[in-house]
Amino acid sequence: MPTSLTIWEAVDEFLKDMASGTACTRPRYTGSEYYMRLVNTACRGSEDALELIRAKPYYPFILIAYYVLFHRHDLDLARKILGKLGEYYERHPYTFTRDEECAFEMLREVTHDFEVMRGTPREAYEDGGLLGTRLREVAHRLDLDFGDCGGWSALFRLLLQSHLDVGNRGKYWTEFVEEFERLQRRLGEVYEEIERVEREDEARYPGEDINYYILLPTRGVEPSPIEVFIRAMFERGFDPRGIWRVLWGS
C-alpha cells in the first residue's frame, strides 16, 4: 500500500536513514515514490531522483551527489545530478538558499577537478604521490573559495576536505565539531530572542494570541537531518583508495 509522504517528509526520513545506515539495506518507506526514488539513486545508482529536481528542495540532491561520488565512486552520475541542479541554478539562482548555493558550487568545483584528473592517464599519478598533492590542492582551494560560507555548508566543506586531504582529517574533524556546536548554540540564541520578544508581546497585548514565529522549530529539536547526515558521513570516514575508483574505476 503506498505510503503518503510529502517530498519534504520523504527527504527528511531519507536523510535520517542514510545517516543511520539503513536506507540502502532496510528502507522504511518502500511505498513512498519520493523516498524510493531517492534511495534508488543514492543506493542503486539509478537516475530516478533526477525527475524530482523540478523545484525546491535542492539540498537532498546535493547530498546525494556527494554520496554517489565519494561512497559509490560514480563520477558520471554525480555530474548528471549536479548538471540537472545547475539548470535550475542558472535560471532561478534566487531559489537556492545560501547554504545550498555554497554546497552546490563546492561540489561542482570538486567534480570538475576530478573530471580533469580523469582525463590524465592513471600512470601519471602512480608514482611520486602526485594524486595526493592534487587532492590537497583542491582541498586548500575550497578554503579560499568558500571559507566565508556558514551554516551547514561550512560542515559540508569540512567533510569534503576530510576526503580530499586525508592526512589532515584530524584537523578537519576538530574544526567540524567546533562548527557543529557553534551552530547549535546559535539556534539556542535564536530561541532566547524569540522568548524575549514573546514576553514583550504578552505584556504589550495582554490576552491576545500573537505568534510571529510559527515556522520556527520548537525548542529542544534535534540537529537538522542535513546536519545529522553530514556528521554521520564524516564519522563513517572514507577509504582513500576510493578516489582511484572515482577517477579510473579500479
MITILO-560056 format. One record per residue (C-alpha): residue in three letters; x, y, z; residue number from 1. Coordinates in nm, 3 decimals. Layout:
BEGIN
rec kolkol=Ala; u=X; v=Y; w=Z; sevo=NUM
...
END
This chain:
BEGIN
rec kolkol=Met; u=0.000; v=0.000; w=0.000; sevo=1
rec kolkol=Pro; u=0.150; v=0.339; w=-0.093; sevo=2
rec kolkol=Thr; u=0.290; v=0.545; w=0.193; sevo=3
rec kolkol=Ser; u=0.173; v=0.906; w=0.187; sevo=4
rec kolkol=Leu; u=0.479; v=1.127; w=0.236; sevo=5
rec kolkol=Thr; u=0.525; v=1.476; w=0.101; sevo=6
rec kolkol=Ile; u=0.857; v=1.533; w=-0.071; sevo=7
rec kolkol=Trp; u=0.976; v=1.729; w=0.234; sevo=8
rec kolkol=Glu; u=0.885; v=1.442; w=0.467; sevo=9
rec kolkol=Ala; u=1.044; v=1.189; w=0.232; sevo=10
rec kolkol=Val; u=1.364; v=1.393; w=0.215; sevo=11
rec kolkol=Asp; u=1.396; v=1.419; w=0.593; sevo=12
rec kolkol=Glu; u=1.325; v=1.049; w=0.651; sevo=13
rec kolkol=Phe; u=1.565; v=0.951; w=0.374; sevo=14
rec kolkol=Leu; u=1.850; v=1.163; w=0.518; sevo=15
rec kolkol=Lys; u=1.789; v=1.020; w=0.866; sevo=16
rec kolkol=Asp; u=1.802; v=0.667; w=0.727; sevo=17
rec kolkol=Met; u=2.114; v=0.739; w=0.525; sevo=18
rec kolkol=Ala; u=2.275; v=0.870; w=0.843; sevo=19
rec kolkol=Ser; u=2.183; v=0.556; w=1.037; sevo=20
rec kolkol=Gly; u=2.300; v=0.335; w=0.750; sevo=21
rec kolkol=Thr; u=1.963; v=0.167; w=0.693; sevo=22
rec kolkol=Ala; u=1.833; v=0.342; w=0.380; sevo=23
rec kolkol=Cys; u=2.020; v=0.114; w=0.140; sevo=24
rec kolkol=Thr; u=1.975; v=-0.210; w=0.333; sevo=25
rec kolkol=Arg; u=1.638; v=-0.171; w=0.505; sevo=26
rec kolkol=Pro; u=1.442; v=0.120; w=0.351; sevo=27
rec kolkol=Arg; u=1.147; v=0.205; w=0.573; sevo=28
rec kolkol=Tyr; u=0.909; v=0.368; w=0.325; sevo=29
rec kolkol=Thr; u=0.902; v=0.134; w=0.030; sevo=30
rec kolkol=Gly; u=0.551; v=0.254; w=-0.053; sevo=31
rec kolkol=Ser; u=0.658; v=0.615; w=-0.096; sevo=32
rec kolkol=Glu; u=0.753; v=0.707; w=-0.452; sevo=33
rec kolkol=Tyr; u=0.954; v=1.010; w=-0.339; sevo=34
rec kolkol=Tyr; u=1.150; v=0.818; w=-0.077; sevo=35
rec kolkol=Met; u=1.224; v=0.523; w=-0.308; sevo=36
rec kolkol=Arg; u=1.341; v=0.748; w=-0.591; sevo=37
rec kolkol=Leu; u=1.597; v=0.897; w=-0.354; sevo=38
rec kolkol=Val; u=1.701; v=0.550; w=-0.235; sevo=39
rec kolkol=Asn; u=1.727; v=0.414; w=-0.588; sevo=40
rec kolkol=Thr; u=1.966; v=0.689; w=-0.692; sevo=41
rec kolkol=Ala; u=2.181; v=0.704; w=-0.378; sevo=42
rec kolkol=Cys; u=2.198; v=0.330; w=-0.317; sevo=43
rec kolkol=Arg; u=2.149; v=0.167; w=-0.655; sevo=44
rec kolkol=Gly; u=2.295; v=0.416; w=-0.899; sevo=45
rec kolkol=Ser; u=1.974; v=0.480; w=-1.095; sevo=46
rec kolkol=Glu; u=1.867; v=0.819; w=-1.227; sevo=47
rec kolkol=Asp; u=1.521; v=0.804; w=-1.066; sevo=48
rec kolkol=Ala; u=1.574; v=1.103; w=-0.839; sevo=49
rec kolkol=Leu; u=1.665; v=1.334; w=-1.124; sevo=50
rec kolkol=Glu; u=1.295; v=1.360; w=-1.214; sevo=51
rec kolkol=Leu; u=1.230; v=1.511; w=-0.869; sevo=52
rec kolkol=Ile; u=1.464; v=1.802; w=-0.937; sevo=53
rec kolkol=Arg; u=1.196; v=2.042; w=-1.052; sevo=54
rec kolkol=Ala; u=1.199; v=2.298; w=-0.771; sevo=55
rec kolkol=Lys; u=1.296; v=2.320; w=-0.408; sevo=56
rec kolkol=Pro; u=1.420; v=2.144; w=-0.203; sevo=57
rec kolkol=Tyr; u=1.765; v=2.123; w=-0.362; sevo=58
rec kolkol=Tyr; u=1.976; v=2.016; w=-0.066; sevo=59
rec kolkol=Pro; u=1.891; v=1.643; w=-0.076; sevo=60
rec kolkol=Phe; u=2.017; v=1.616; w=-0.433; sevo=61
rec kolkol=Ile; u=2.341; v=1.794; w=-0.344; sevo=62
rec kolkol=Leu; u=2.393; v=1.546; w=-0.061; sevo=63
rec kolkol=Ile; u=2.300; v=1.252; w=-0.285; sevo=64
rec kolkol=Ala; u=2.551; v=1.372; w=-0.545; sevo=65
rec kolkol=Tyr; u=2.814; v=1.380; w=-0.270; sevo=66
rec kolkol=Tyr; u=2.724; v=1.027; w=-0.160; sevo=67
rec kolkol=Val; u=2.722; v=0.893; w=-0.515; sevo=68
rec kolkol=Leu; u=3.064; v=1.048; w=-0.577; sevo=69
rec kolkol=Phe; u=3.250; v=0.954; w=-0.261; sevo=70
rec kolkol=His; u=3.075; v=0.636; w=-0.150; sevo=71
rec kolkol=Arg; u=2.951; v=0.482; w=-0.474; sevo=72
rec kolkol=His; u=3.254; v=0.619; w=-0.666; sevo=73
rec kolkol=Asp; u=3.033; v=0.717; w=-0.960; sevo=74
rec kolkol=Leu; u=3.161; v=1.044; w=-1.104; sevo=75
rec kolkol=Asp; u=2.934; v=1.030; w=-1.409; sevo=76
rec kolkol=Leu; u=2.611; v=1.002; w=-1.209; sevo=77
rec kolkol=Ala; u=2.724; v=1.270; w=-0.964; sevo=78
rec kolkol=Arg; u=2.785; v=1.508; w=-1.254; sevo=79
rec kolkol=Lys; u=2.443; v=1.428; w=-1.402; sevo=80
rec kolkol=Ile; u=2.276; v=1.521; w=-1.074; sevo=81
rec kolkol=Leu; u=2.477; v=1.841; w=-1.047; sevo=82
rec kolkol=Gly; u=2.406; v=1.918; w=-1.412; sevo=83
rec kolkol=Lys; u=2.031; v=1.897; w=-1.351; sevo=84
rec kolkol=Leu; u=2.065; v=2.117; w=-1.043; sevo=85
rec kolkol=Gly; u=2.275; v=2.356; w=-1.249; sevo=86
rec kolkol=Glu; u=1.989; v=2.407; w=-1.494; sevo=87
rec kolkol=Tyr; u=1.775; v=2.549; w=-1.213; sevo=88
rec kolkol=Tyr; u=2.064; v=2.736; w=-1.058; sevo=89
rec kolkol=Glu; u=2.133; v=2.919; w=-1.385; sevo=90
rec kolkol=Arg; u=1.765; v=3.004; w=-1.442; sevo=91
rec kolkol=His; u=1.649; v=3.064; w=-1.083; sevo=92
rec kolkol=Pro; u=1.952; v=3.125; w=-0.858; sevo=93
rec kolkol=Tyr; u=1.733; v=3.311; w=-0.607; sevo=94
rec kolkol=Thr; u=1.552; v=2.986; w=-0.523; sevo=95
rec kolkol=Phe; u=1.871; v=2.839; w=-0.375; sevo=96
rec kolkol=Thr; u=1.940; v=2.917; w=-0.011; sevo=97
rec kolkol=Arg; u=2.288; v=3.047; w=0.072; sevo=98
rec kolkol=Asp; u=2.382; v=2.704; w=0.212; sevo=99
rec kolkol=Glu; u=2.254; v=2.526; w=-0.098; sevo=100
rec kolkol=Glu; u=2.438; v=2.766; w=-0.326; sevo=101
rec kolkol=Cys; u=2.767; v=2.721; w=-0.138; sevo=102
rec kolkol=Ala; u=2.742; v=2.343; w=-0.116; sevo=103
rec kolkol=Phe; u=2.640; v=2.312; w=-0.480; sevo=104
rec kolkol=Glu; u=2.927; v=2.528; w=-0.600; sevo=105
rec kolkol=Met; u=3.177; v=2.339; w=-0.381; sevo=106
rec kolkol=Leu; u=3.076; v=2.000; w=-0.513; sevo=107
rec kolkol=Arg; u=3.061; v=2.124; w=-0.870; sevo=108
rec kolkol=Glu; u=3.418; v=2.254; w=-0.834; sevo=109
rec kolkol=Val; u=3.539; v=1.921; w=-0.690; sevo=110
rec kolkol=Thr; u=3.375; v=1.714; w=-0.962; sevo=111
rec kolkol=His; u=3.519; v=1.942; w=-1.229; sevo=112
rec kolkol=Asp; u=3.867; v=1.884; w=-1.088; sevo=113
rec kolkol=Phe; u=3.803; v=1.510; w=-1.080; sevo=114
rec kolkol=Glu; u=3.693; v=1.522; w=-1.443; sevo=115
rec kolkol=Val; u=4.018; v=1.698; w=-1.537; sevo=116
rec kolkol=Met; u=4.223; v=1.444; w=-1.341; sevo=117
rec kolkol=Arg; u=4.038; v=1.155; w=-1.500; sevo=118
rec kolkol=Gly; u=4.146; v=1.287; w=-1.839; sevo=119
rec kolkol=Thr; u=4.508; v=1.225; w=-1.739; sevo=120
rec kolkol=Pro; u=4.644; v=0.869; w=-1.777; sevo=121
rec kolkol=Arg; u=4.643; v=0.684; w=-1.446; sevo=122
rec kolkol=Glu; u=5.010; v=0.603; w=-1.484; sevo=123
rec kolkol=Ala; u=5.095; v=0.972; w=-1.438; sevo=124
rec kolkol=Tyr; u=4.960; v=0.957; w=-1.081; sevo=125
rec kolkol=Glu; u=5.101; v=0.621; w=-0.972; sevo=126
rec kolkol=Asp; u=5.448; v=0.746; w=-0.877; sevo=127
rec kolkol=Gly; u=5.565; v=1.023; w=-0.650; sevo=128
rec kolkol=Gly; u=5.239; v=1.100; w=-0.467; sevo=129
rec kolkol=Leu; u=5.111; v=1.331; w=-0.739; sevo=130
rec kolkol=Leu; u=4.746; v=1.238; w=-0.681; sevo=131
rec kolkol=Gly; u=4.770; v=1.324; w=-0.311; sevo=132
rec kolkol=Thr; u=4.927; v=1.658; w=-0.398; sevo=133
rec kolkol=Arg; u=4.649; v=1.740; w=-0.645; sevo=134
rec kolkol=Leu; u=4.378; v=1.644; w=-0.396; sevo=135
rec kolkol=Arg; u=4.532; v=1.859; w=-0.124; sevo=136
rec kolkol=Glu; u=4.536; v=2.149; w=-0.368; sevo=137
rec kolkol=Val; u=4.162; v=2.102; w=-0.427; sevo=138
rec kolkol=Ala; u=4.100; v=2.090; w=-0.050; sevo=139
rec kolkol=His; u=4.301; v=2.410; w=0.001; sevo=140
rec kolkol=Arg; u=4.111; v=2.590; w=-0.275; sevo=141
rec kolkol=Leu; u=3.782; v=2.510; w=-0.100; sevo=142
rec kolkol=Asp; u=3.907; v=2.721; w=0.190; sevo=143
rec kolkol=Leu; u=3.999; v=3.005; w=-0.041; sevo=144
rec kolkol=Asp; u=3.677; v=2.998; w=-0.244; sevo=145
rec kolkol=Phe; u=3.422; v=2.904; w=0.024; sevo=146
rec kolkol=Gly; u=3.575; v=2.998; w=0.358; sevo=147
rec kolkol=Asp; u=3.305; v=3.259; w=0.412; sevo=148
rec kolkol=Cys; u=3.020; v=3.008; w=0.377; sevo=149
rec kolkol=Gly; u=2.846; v=2.931; w=0.705; sevo=150
rec kolkol=Gly; u=2.564; v=2.713; w=0.831; sevo=151
rec kolkol=Trp; u=2.553; v=2.352; w=0.721; sevo=152
rec kolkol=Ser; u=2.754; v=2.435; w=0.409; sevo=153
rec kolkol=Ala; u=3.056; v=2.501; w=0.637; sevo=154
rec kolkol=Leu; u=3.015; v=2.147; w=0.771; sevo=155
rec kolkol=Phe; u=2.988; v=2.019; w=0.416; sevo=156
rec kolkol=Arg; u=3.313; v=2.192; w=0.317; sevo=157
rec kolkol=Leu; u=3.498; v=2.025; w=0.605; sevo=158
rec kolkol=Leu; u=3.350; v=1.688; w=0.507; sevo=159
rec kolkol=Leu; u=3.477; v=1.727; w=0.150; sevo=160
rec kolkol=Gln; u=3.818; v=1.839; w=0.272; sevo=161
rec kolkol=Ser; u=3.847; v=1.536; w=0.500; sevo=162
rec kolkol=His; u=3.807; v=1.311; w=0.196; sevo=163
rec kolkol=Leu; u=4.048; v=1.508; w=-0.019; sevo=164
rec kolkol=Asp; u=4.321; v=1.575; w=0.239; sevo=165
rec kolkol=Val; u=4.321; v=1.252; w=0.437; sevo=166
rec kolkol=Gly; u=4.644; v=1.330; w=0.619; sevo=167
rec kolkol=Asn; u=4.475; v=1.625; w=0.790; sevo=168
rec kolkol=Arg; u=4.147; v=1.451; w=0.871; sevo=169
rec kolkol=Gly; u=4.201; v=1.503; w=1.246; sevo=170
rec kolkol=Lys; u=4.232; v=1.879; w=1.197; sevo=171
rec kolkol=Tyr; u=3.915; v=1.891; w=0.989; sevo=172
rec kolkol=Trp; u=3.729; v=1.684; w=1.248; sevo=173
rec kolkol=Thr; u=3.827; v=1.926; w=1.526; sevo=174
rec kolkol=Glu; u=3.703; v=2.218; w=1.317; sevo=175
rec kolkol=Phe; u=3.389; v=2.023; w=1.229; sevo=176
rec kolkol=Val; u=3.295; v=1.957; w=1.593; sevo=177
rec kolkol=Glu; u=3.356; v=2.321; w=1.683; sevo=178
rec kolkol=Glu; u=3.139; v=2.444; w=1.395; sevo=179
rec kolkol=Phe; u=2.867; v=2.187; w=1.468; sevo=180
rec kolkol=Glu; u=2.848; v=2.300; w=1.831; sevo=181
rec kolkol=Arg; u=2.854; v=2.666; w=1.724; sevo=182
rec kolkol=Leu; u=2.551; v=2.608; w=1.502; sevo=183
rec kolkol=Gln; u=2.360; v=2.452; w=1.791; sevo=184
rec kolkol=Arg; u=2.449; v=2.745; w=2.020; sevo=185
rec kolkol=Arg; u=2.329; v=2.991; w=1.758; sevo=186
rec kolkol=Leu; u=1.998; v=2.805; w=1.745; sevo=187
rec kolkol=Gly; u=1.974; v=2.840; w=2.123; sevo=188
rec kolkol=Glu; u=2.034; v=3.214; w=2.090; sevo=189
rec kolkol=Val; u=1.752; v=3.235; w=1.836; sevo=190
rec kolkol=Tyr; u=1.516; v=3.070; w=2.085; sevo=191
rec kolkol=Glu; u=1.623; v=3.312; w=2.358; sevo=192
rec kolkol=Glu; u=1.546; v=3.605; w=2.130; sevo=193
rec kolkol=Ile; u=1.208; v=3.455; w=2.041; sevo=194
rec kolkol=Glu; u=1.121; v=3.414; w=2.409; sevo=195
rec kolkol=Arg; u=1.226; v=3.774; w=2.483; sevo=196
rec kolkol=Val; u=1.007; v=3.916; w=2.206; sevo=197
rec kolkol=Glu; u=0.715; v=3.693; w=2.302; sevo=198
rec kolkol=Arg; u=0.734; v=3.814; w=2.662; sevo=199
rec kolkol=Glu; u=0.723; v=4.173; w=2.535; sevo=200
rec kolkol=Asp; u=0.423; v=4.087; w=2.313; sevo=201
rec kolkol=Glu; u=0.238; v=3.932; w=2.607; sevo=202
rec kolkol=Ala; u=0.297; v=4.244; w=2.814; sevo=203
rec kolkol=Arg; u=0.202; v=4.477; w=2.528; sevo=204
rec kolkol=Tyr; u=-0.105; v=4.281; w=2.411; sevo=205
rec kolkol=Pro; u=-0.246; v=4.101; w=2.718; sevo=206
rec kolkol=Gly; u=-0.496; v=3.828; w=2.640; sevo=207
rec kolkol=Glu; u=-0.424; v=3.827; w=2.267; sevo=208
rec kolkol=Asp; u=-0.285; v=3.525; w=2.082; sevo=209
rec kolkol=Ile; u=0.017; v=3.653; w=1.890; sevo=210
rec kolkol=Asn; u=0.282; v=3.426; w=1.738; sevo=211
rec kolkol=Tyr; u=0.514; v=3.559; w=1.474; sevo=212
rec kolkol=Tyr; u=0.742; v=3.255; w=1.485; sevo=213
rec kolkol=Ile; u=0.519; v=2.965; w=1.393; sevo=214
rec kolkol=Leu; u=0.754; v=2.848; w=1.116; sevo=215
rec kolkol=Leu; u=1.049; v=2.801; w=1.352; sevo=216
rec kolkol=Pro; u=1.110; v=2.462; w=1.515; sevo=217
rec kolkol=Thr; u=1.029; v=2.408; w=1.880; sevo=218
rec kolkol=Arg; u=1.295; v=2.433; w=2.148; sevo=219
rec kolkol=Gly; u=1.485; v=2.111; w=2.209; sevo=220
rec kolkol=Val; u=1.466; v=1.992; w=1.849; sevo=221
rec kolkol=Glu; u=1.749; v=1.766; w=1.732; sevo=222
rec kolkol=Pro; u=2.001; v=1.897; w=1.478; sevo=223
rec kolkol=Ser; u=1.852; v=1.912; w=1.130; sevo=224
rec kolkol=Pro; u=1.854; v=1.594; w=0.917; sevo=225
rec kolkol=Ile; u=2.107; v=1.770; w=0.692; sevo=226
rec kolkol=Glu; u=2.349; v=1.822; w=0.981; sevo=227
rec kolkol=Val; u=2.289; v=1.469; w=1.108; sevo=228
rec kolkol=Phe; u=2.362; v=1.325; w=0.763; sevo=229
rec kolkol=Ile; u=2.683; v=1.527; w=0.717; sevo=230
rec kolkol=Arg; u=2.810; v=1.434; w=1.062; sevo=231
rec kolkol=Ala; u=2.732; v=1.066; w=1.006; sevo=232
rec kolkol=Met; u=2.923; v=1.071; w=0.676; sevo=233
rec kolkol=Phe; u=3.221; v=1.234; w=0.850; sevo=234
rec kolkol=Glu; u=3.217; v=0.976; w=1.129; sevo=235
rec kolkol=Arg; u=3.182; v=0.694; w=0.879; sevo=236
rec kolkol=Gly; u=3.503; v=0.801; w=0.710; sevo=237
rec kolkol=Phe; u=3.621; v=0.734; w=0.359; sevo=238
rec kolkol=Asp; u=3.866; v=0.488; w=0.209; sevo=239
rec kolkol=Pro; u=4.134; v=0.698; w=0.033; sevo=240
rec kolkol=Arg; u=4.159; v=0.428; w=-0.234; sevo=241
rec kolkol=Gly; u=3.806; v=0.523; w=-0.330; sevo=242
rec kolkol=Ile; u=3.942; v=0.822; w=-0.521; sevo=243
rec kolkol=Trp; u=4.115; v=0.584; w=-0.760; sevo=244
rec kolkol=Arg; u=3.781; v=0.414; w=-0.824; sevo=245
rec kolkol=Val; u=3.613; v=0.751; w=-0.875; sevo=246
rec kolkol=Leu; u=3.870; v=0.852; w=-1.135; sevo=247
rec kolkol=Trp; u=3.960; v=0.529; w=-1.309; sevo=248
rec kolkol=Gly; u=3.709; v=0.267; w=-1.193; sevo=249
rec kolkol=Ser; u=3.952; v=0.044; w=-1.003; sevo=250
END
